[in-house]
């Protein structure tokens, strides 16, 4: 593929497209955004003017069918992801999609199979997999620093909605409010579940978990900011046993005090331990600390420049910093044309299956074995 030849169509003109997706594509000279689409045409036009995109439209079908589009970037509301991703794959486009592709892991797996059959690359918006710190930690794990893994602990410590007056969008207005609905685990837990799967290098064998709705009345953005009963998992905790003998715990929340995004990933093994704290604090996007059996006090490491995107640095916003690495990696994979394709729809299906299993565990009050059939 020649330089600057990757045509990208962005579906969705929202805040995340503005701060992460579009800047990521524009940062890499090997790609160009040829169209932006949103059901509200004025939003698409405003983004096209801001980012110098030649086409703005509210017709996603015409965008997906364009011959100058190589990649379709889906950053629309969650309930639309599967339809848009499948249509793009069927049209022969590589697809980047925000999580989840579908609420049922089986549908995500089906999309992955379509991509595979057509020789296409896919990538989920697992933003935090691509942080310089997490990538550095992975290189250390590969070099044997951790050795045999014993424990993985993942946290999503997010207090964005601890105040019920803060408008919430991660809800289904049509859901049955008589029973708790999955929200924080799916919307914000997925990245840390993904990191654990990757770092430990094994699938789950079984999970057991619980969910709580701590703040029942909230303002809801998609209901004109009205106060509504929203029976969602403000907090979820689960335990898991991995197939290689490691054990783990995951906590996700909308109401745990801590700066957004609040991701923390910890792995402990026979050779060493690594803690990645992906929290923007005191102007720094993330920190990484390590310890060994002979040096049990954790010490902070400087992340080597090689793990940063072009022009990236520790004091850049995590939104653009991490996503620039994601976009770069996706373009690398497409241009290489080989088997490498990390954080793809297969990974997304695995994470969604884990989420579905935790929900089943809570509803049936029992350990749930995986795979879920």
C-alpha positions as CSV (number, residue, x, y, z in Angstrom):
1,X,0.0,0.0,0.0
2,X,1.4,3.4,-1.0
3,X,1.9,6.3,1.4
4,X,-1.2,8.3,2.3
5,X,-3.5,5.8,0.5
6,X,-5.7,4.5,3.4
7,X,-9.1,6.1,3.0
8,X,-11.1,6.3,6.2
9,X,-14.8,7.0,6.8
10,X,-15.8,8.0,10.3
11,X,-19.3,7.1,11.4
12,X,-20.4,9.3,14.3
13,X,-19.6,12.9,15.1
14,X,-19.6,12.8,18.9
15,X,-17.2,13.8,21.7
16,X,-15.0,10.6,21.4
17,X,-14.6,11.0,17.7
18,X,-13.6,14.6,18.3
19,X,-11.0,14.0,21.0
20,X,-9.6,10.6,20.1
21,X,-10.6,8.9,16.8
22,X,-10.3,11.8,14.3
23,X,-7.0,13.2,15.8
24,X,-5.6,9.7,15.7
25,X,-6.2,9.3,12.0
26,X,-5.0,12.8,11.2
27,X,-1.8,12.2,13.2
28,X,-0.7,9.4,10.9
29,X,0.4,10.4,7.4
30,X,-0.5,7.0,6.0
31,X,-4.3,7.7,6.3
32,X,-6.7,10.4,5.2
33,X,-10.3,10.9,6.3
34,X,-12.5,11.1,3.2
35,X,-15.9,11.2,4.8
36,X,-17.7,11.8,8.1
37,X,-21.3,10.7,8.8
38,X,-23.8,11.4,11.5
39,X,-27.6,11.1,11.6
40,X,-27.6,14.8,12.5
41,X,-26.2,16.3,9.3
42,X,-25.2,19.6,11.0
43,X,-22.9,17.8,13.4
44,X,-21.2,16.0,10.5
45,X,-20.8,19.3,8.6
46,X,-19.3,21.0,11.7
47,X,-16.8,18.2,12.1
48,X,-16.0,18.2,8.4
49,X,-15.2,22.0,8.6
50,X,-13.2,21.6,11.8
51,X,-11.0,18.7,10.5
52,X,-11.0,19.6,6.8
53,X,-12.9,16.5,5.7
54,X,-14.2,16.7,2.1
55,X,-17.5,14.9,2.6
56,X,-20.2,15.3,5.4
57,X,-23.4,13.2,5.2
58,X,-26.1,11.6,7.1
59,X,-26.3,8.6,4.8
60,X,-24.1,5.9,6.2
61,X,-25.0,3.3,3.5
62,X,-23.5,5.5,0.8
63,X,-20.3,6.0,2.8
64,X,-19.8,2.3,3.4
65,X,-20.3,1.6,-0.3
66,X,-17.6,4.2,-1.4
67,X,-14.7,2.7,-3.4
68,X,-12.2,5.2,-1.9
69,X,-13.0,4.0,1.7
70,X,-10.6,1.3,3.0
71,X,-11.5,1.6,6.7
72,X,-14.8,2.3,8.4
73,X,-14.4,3.7,11.9
74,X,-17.6,3.1,14.0
75,X,-17.9,5.5,16.9
76,X,-21.7,5.7,17.2
77,X,-24.1,4.7,20.0
78,X,-23.5,1.1,21.2
79,X,-26.8,-0.3,19.9
80,X,-25.8,0.6,16.3
81,X,-22.3,-1.0,16.3
82,X,-23.2,-4.5,15.1
83,X,-25.3,-3.4,12.1
84,X,-22.7,-0.8,10.9
85,X,-19.7,-3.1,11.4
86,X,-21.3,-6.0,9.6
87,X,-22.3,-3.8,6.7
88,X,-18.8,-2.4,6.4
89,X,-17.3,-5.9,6.5
90,X,-19.7,-7.1,3.9
91,X,-18.6,-4.2,1.7
92,X,-15.0,-5.3,2.0
93,X,-13.8,-2.6,4.5
94,X,-11.5,-3.0,7.5
95,X,-13.3,-1.9,10.6
96,X,-12.4,-0.1,13.8
97,X,-15.4,-0.2,16.2
98,X,-16.0,1.1,19.7
99,X,-16.9,-1.5,22.2
100,X,-19.0,-3.5,22.3
101,X,-19.6,-4.7,18.8
102,X,-22.7,-6.5,20.0
103,X,-24.2,-7.1,23.4
104,X,-24.2,-10.9,22.7
105,X,-20.7,-12.3,22.2
106,X,-22.0,-14.7,19.6
107,X,-22.8,-11.8,17.2
108,X,-19.3,-10.3,17.7
109,X,-17.8,-13.7,17.0
110,X,-19.9,-13.9,13.8
111,X,-18.6,-10.5,12.7
112,X,-15.0,-11.7,13.4
113,X,-15.7,-14.8,11.1
114,X,-16.9,-12.6,8.3
115,X,-13.8,-10.5,8.6
116,X,-11.6,-13.5,8.5
117,X,-13.4,-15.0,5.5
118,X,-12.7,-11.8,3.6
119,X,-9.1,-11.2,4.7
120,X,-10.0,-8.0,6.6
121,X,-8.6,-6.6,9.8
122,X,-10.8,-5.5,12.7
123,X,-10.0,-3.6,15.9
124,X,-12.0,-2.8,19.0
125,X,-11.7,0.5,20.8
126,X,-9.7,-1.1,23.7
127,X,-8.0,2.2,24.2
128,X,-6.0,1.3,27.2
129,X,-4.3,-1.7,25.7
130,X,-2.4,0.8,23.6
131,X,-1.2,3.1,26.4
132,X,2.6,3.4,26.3
133,X,2.7,2.0,29.9
134,X,0.6,-1.1,29.1
135,X,2.7,-1.7,25.9
136,X,5.9,-1.3,28.0
137,X,4.5,-3.7,30.6
138,X,3.7,-6.3,27.9
139,X,7.3,-6.1,26.6
140,X,8.5,-6.8,30.1
141,X,6.1,-9.7,30.5
142,X,7.3,-11.2,27.2
143,X,10.9,-10.8,28.4
144,X,10.0,-12.9,31.5
145,X,10.0,-10.2,34.2
146,X,6.7,-11.6,35.7
147,X,7.4,-15.3,35.1
148,X,4.5,-17.6,35.8
149,X,1.5,-15.4,36.5
150,X,-0.3,-15.9,39.9
151,X,-2.7,-13.0,40.2
152,X,-4.3,-10.3,38.0
153,X,-6.3,-7.4,39.6
154,X,-8.1,-4.9,37.4
155,X,-9.8,-1.8,38.6
156,X,-11.9,0.9,36.8
157,X,-12.2,3.6,39.5
158,X,-14.5,6.1,37.9
159,X,-16.4,8.7,39.9
160,X,-17.9,10.6,36.9
161,X,-21.4,9.8,38.0
162,X,-21.2,9.7,41.7
163,X,-23.3,12.9,41.6
164,X,-26.8,11.9,40.4
165,X,-27.1,15.4,38.8
166,X,-24.4,14.6,36.3
167,X,-26.2,13.6,33.0
168,X,-25.6,9.9,32.2
169,X,-25.8,8.5,28.7
170,X,-24.7,4.8,29.2
171,X,-28.2,3.6,29.8
172,X,-31.0,1.9,27.9
173,X,-34.1,4.0,28.4
174,X,-36.3,1.1,27.3
175,X,-34.8,-1.5,29.7
176,X,-36.9,-3.2,32.4
177,X,-36.1,-1.2,35.5
178,X,-37.4,-3.9,37.8
179,X,-34.1,-5.7,37.4
180,X,-30.5,-4.4,37.3
181,X,-29.1,-3.7,33.8
182,X,-25.4,-4.1,32.9
183,X,-23.8,-0.8,32.3
184,X,-20.5,0.0,34.1
185,X,-19.2,-3.5,33.5
186,X,-19.8,-3.4,29.8
187,X,-19.1,0.2,29.1
188,X,-16.1,0.7,31.3
189,X,-15.0,-2.7,32.5
190,X,-14.2,-4.1,29.0
191,X,-10.7,-2.5,28.7
192,X,-9.3,-3.9,31.9
193,X,-10.9,-7.3,31.3
194,X,-9.0,-7.2,27.9
195,X,-5.7,-6.3,29.5
196,X,-6.0,-9.1,32.0
197,X,-6.7,-11.7,29.3
198,X,-3.7,-10.4,27.3
199,X,-1.2,-10.2,30.1
200,X,-2.1,-13.5,31.9
201,X,-2.1,-15.2,28.5
202,X,-5.1,-17.6,29.3
203,X,-8.8,-17.8,29.0
204,X,-11.3,-17.8,32.0
205,X,-12.4,-21.1,33.2
206,X,-15.1,-19.8,35.6
207,X,-16.4,-16.6,37.1
208,X,-18.5,-15.5,40.1
209,X,-19.6,-11.9,40.6
210,X,-22.1,-9.4,42.0
211,X,-23.6,-6.1,40.9
212,X,-25.0,-3.2,42.8
213,X,-27.1,-0.1,42.0
214,X,-25.9,2.5,44.4
215,X,-27.6,5.6,43.0
216,X,-31.1,4.8,41.7
217,X,-32.3,8.2,40.6
218,X,-30.2,10.0,38.0
219,X,-30.3,12.7,35.3
220,X,-30.3,11.0,31.9
221,X,-28.9,12.8,28.9
222,X,-31.0,11.0,26.3
223,X,-34.2,11.8,28.2
224,X,-33.7,15.6,28.0
225,X,-31.7,15.4,31.3
226,X,-34.7,14.4,33.3
227,X,-34.3,12.7,36.7
228,X,-35.2,9.0,36.2
229,X,-35.0,5.7,37.9
230,X,-32.0,3.9,36.4
231,X,-31.5,0.4,37.8
232,X,-27.9,-0.1,36.5
233,X,-24.8,-1.6,37.9
234,X,-23.1,1.4,39.4
235,X,-20.6,-1.1,40.7
236,X,-19.6,-4.7,39.8
237,X,-17.0,-7.0,41.4
238,X,-16.1,-10.5,40.2
239,X,-13.5,-13.2,40.7
240,X,-12.2,-15.4,38.0
241,X,-10.0,-18.6,37.6
242,X,-7.8,-18.7,34.5
243,X,-7.1,-21.8,32.6
244,X,-3.4,-21.6,33.4
245,X,-3.9,-21.6,37.1
246,X,-3.8,-17.9,37.8
247,X,-6.7,-16.2,39.6
248,X,-8.0,-12.7,39.3
249,X,-10.4,-10.0,40.4
250,X,-12.1,-7.2,38.5
251,X,-13.9,-4.1,39.9
252,X,-15.7,-1.6,37.7
253,X,-17.7,1.4,38.8
254,X,-19.4,4.7,38.0
255,X,-19.2,5.8,41.7
256,X,-15.7,4.8,43.0
257,X,-13.8,8.0,43.9
258,X,-10.9,8.3,41.5
259,X,-10.0,10.4,38.4
260,X,-11.4,9.3,35.1
261,X,-10.6,7.0,33.4
262,X,-9.3,5.3,36.6
263,X,-7.9,2.2,35.0
264,X,-5.4,0.2,37.1
265,X,-4.0,-3.2,36.0
266,X,-1.8,-5.3,38.3
267,X,-0.1,-8.6,37.6
268,X,1.8,-10.6,40.1
269,X,4.0,-13.7,39.3
270,X,6.8,-15.8,40.5
271,X,9.4,-13.5,39.0
272,X,8.0,-10.0,39.6
273,X,5.0,-7.7,39.7
274,X,3.8,-4.8,37.5
275,X,1.3,-2.1,38.3
276,X,0.1,0.2,35.5
277,X,-2.0,3.1,36.7
278,X,-3.7,4.7,33.7
279,X,-5.0,7.7,35.5
280,X,-4.2,11.3,34.5
281,X,-2.8,12.7,37.8
282,X,-0.7,15.9,38.3
283,X,-0.5,16.4,34.6
284,X,0.9,12.9,33.8
285,X,-1.1,10.5,31.7
286,X,0.0,7.3,33.4
287,X,2.5,5.6,35.8
288,X,4.1,2.2,35.9
289,X,5.7,0.6,39.0
290,X,7.5,-2.8,39.4
291,X,8.8,-5.0,42.2
292,X,10.7,-8.3,42.4
293,X,11.0,-10.9,45.2
294,X,14.4,-9.4,46.1
295,X,13.2,-5.8,45.9
296,X,9.7,-5.9,47.3
297,X,9.2,-2.1,47.4
298,X,7.6,-0.9,44.2
299,X,9.7,1.5,42.2
300,X,8.4,3.8,39.4
301,X,9.8,3.3,35.9
302,X,10.3,5.8,33.2
303,X,8.4,4.6,30.0
304,X,10.9,4.4,27.1
305,X,10.2,6.8,24.2
306,X,9.8,3.9,21.8
307,X,6.4,3.1,23.3
308,X,5.0,6.6,22.5
309,X,3.4,7.6,19.2
310,X,5.2,10.2,17.0
311,X,5.3,13.4,19.0
312,X,3.8,11.7,22.1
313,X,4.9,12.5,25.6
314,X,3.8,11.7,29.2
315,X,2.0,15.0,29.7
316,X,-0.2,14.6,26.6
317,X,-3.9,13.9,27.2
318,X,-4.5,10.2,27.6
319,X,-7.3,10.5,25.1
320,X,-5.2,11.5,22.1
321,X,-2.0,9.7,23.4
322,X,-3.4,6.2,23.8
323,X,-5.6,6.4,20.7
324,X,-2.8,7.6,18.5
325,X,-1.0,4.3,19.4
326,X,-4.2,2.3,18.6
327,X,-4.5,4.0,15.1
328,X,-0.8,3.5,14.3
329,X,-1.0,-0.2,15.3
330,X,-4.1,-0.7,13.1
331,X,-2.5,0.9,10.1
332,X,0.6,-1.2,10.7
333,X,-1.5,-4.3,10.7
334,X,-3.3,-3.4,7.5
335,X,-0.2,-2.5,5.7
336,X,1.7,-5.6,6.8
337,X,-1.1,-7.8,5.6
338,X,0.0,-10.7,7.8
339,X,-1.7,-12.6,10.7
340,X,-0.9,-10.0,13.4
341,X,-4.1,-8.3,14.5
342,X,-4.3,-7.5,18.2
343,X,-7.4,-6.2,20.0
344,X,-9.6,-7.5,17.2
345,X,-13.2,-8.7,17.1
346,X,-12.2,-12.1,18.4
347,X,-10.7,-10.4,21.4
348,X,-13.9,-8.4,21.7
349,X,-16.1,-11.5,21.5
350,X,-14.0,-13.1,24.3
351,X,-14.4,-10.0,26.5
352,X,-18.1,-9.8,25.8
353,X,-18.5,-13.5,26.7
354,X,-16.8,-12.8,30.0
355,X,-19.2,-9.9,30.7
356,X,-22.2,-12.1,29.7
357,X,-20.9,-14.8,32.1
358,X,-20.6,-12.4,35.0
359,X,-24.1,-11.1,34.4
360,X,-25.4,-14.7,34.4
361,X,-23.4,-15.5,37.6
362,X,-25.1,-12.5,39.4
363,X,-28.6,-13.4,38.2
364,X,-28.3,-17.1,39.1
365,X,-26.1,-16.5,42.2
366,X,-23.5,-19.1,41.2
367,X,-20.1,-19.7,39.6
368,X,-20.4,-19.8,35.8
369,X,-18.1,-22.0,33.6
370,X,-16.7,-20.7,30.4
371,X,-17.1,-21.0,27.5
372,X,-20.8,-20.0,27.8
373,X,-23.0,-22.0,25.5
